[in-house]
């Protein structure tokens, strides 16, 4: 998890993070997936987000192997 107000989410963040969109970010307090509007709103106040940037097949492979 990362604070949405951090520099990692400055302009161009989607390309730097492998092309994920707003829906690839999840607001920690509520579990909601973000939109352009909620991203802009939360970016002003700060708070933690989870970035879902690892492809699901890679996660399944990793979880299935010790």
C-alpha positions as MATLAB code, in Angstrom:
seq = 'XXXXXXXXXXXXXXXXXXXXXXXXXXXXXXXXXXXXXXXXXXXXXXXXXXXXXXXXXXXXXXXXXX';
ca = [
       0.000    0.000    0.000;
       1.050    3.528   -0.740;
      -0.236    6.977    0.228;
      -2.190    8.372   -2.713;
      -0.661   11.796   -2.035;
       2.874   10.477   -2.650;
       4.956   11.385   -5.694;
       4.437    7.932   -7.197;
       0.954    9.091   -8.248;
       2.158   12.289   -9.944;
       1.221   12.824  -13.577;
       2.177    9.816  -15.699;
       1.683    7.297  -12.867;
      -0.407    4.945  -15.020;
       2.400    4.424  -17.513;
       5.036    4.066  -14.788;
       2.937    1.421  -13.035;
       2.566   -0.822  -16.041;
      -0.523    0.739  -17.533;
      -3.004    0.099  -14.712;
      -6.017    2.397  -14.613;
      -7.922    4.052  -11.804;
      -9.825    0.809  -11.217;
      -6.515   -0.855  -10.399;
      -6.349    1.260   -7.240;
      -8.337    0.334   -4.141;
      -9.069    2.782   -1.321;
      -7.962    1.050    1.887;
     -10.603    2.509    4.216;
     -13.617    1.335    2.214;
     -12.308   -1.218   -0.275;
     -13.750    0.737   -3.198;
     -12.013    0.700   -6.559;
     -11.186    4.212   -7.681;
     -12.460    6.264  -10.588;
     -10.906    9.399  -12.075;
     -13.186   11.468   -9.827;
     -12.488    9.602   -6.595;
      -8.743    9.530   -7.391;
      -8.700   13.329   -7.705;
     -10.724   13.751   -4.497;
      -8.600   11.358   -2.412;
      -5.338   12.714   -3.847;
      -6.155   16.093   -2.256;
      -6.623   14.636    1.238;
      -4.193   11.694    1.164;
      -4.694    8.187    2.444;
      -3.681    4.654    1.657;
      -4.405    2.807   -1.576;
      -3.532   -0.676   -2.769;
      -2.305   -0.875   -6.345;
      -3.399   -4.081   -8.066;
      -0.696   -4.228  -10.704;
       0.371   -7.887  -10.767;
      -1.557   -9.959  -13.348;
      -3.937  -12.479  -11.781;
      -2.290  -15.481  -13.456;
       1.053  -14.511  -11.895;
      -0.563  -14.220   -8.459;
      -2.211  -17.640   -8.824;
       1.091  -19.194   -9.893;
       2.969  -17.624   -6.975;
       0.324  -18.645   -4.427;
       0.327  -22.215   -5.716;
       4.093  -22.692   -5.348;
       6.033  -22.775   -2.100;
];
